[in-house]
Amino acid sequence: MPNFSYNELIGHNTDGPGFIDSLKDNLNPHGIKAVILGAGGSARTIAAQLYHEGASEILNRILEKAQQLSSFLPKQATTFSLQDDYKNASPVPIL
């Protein structure tokens, strides 16, 4: 929502907090391993929010997109994609 304050336009993105609020209805994000599909604006803000909530790993299925996402996180991230080890993958529930 845009907010005009002191002759400046200030905006806030609600994607990350909204995602976390919905996630917390079923799961505490602290310590989870999360897979994000895509690396666009919403994916970046959700990755940052998961990082701040203490997710232990944030993965992407494509290495290049994992690298894009990690460039927006506050600390150095090791990139990993699901393509790296798909043969050992096990099924997981999707919320």
Buried (B, 14 or more C-beta within 10 A) or exposed (E): EEEEEEEEEEEEBEBBEBBBEEBEEEEEBEEBEBBBEBBEEBBBBBBBBBBEBEBEEBBBBBBEBBBBBBEBBEEEBEBBBBEEEEEEEEEEEEE
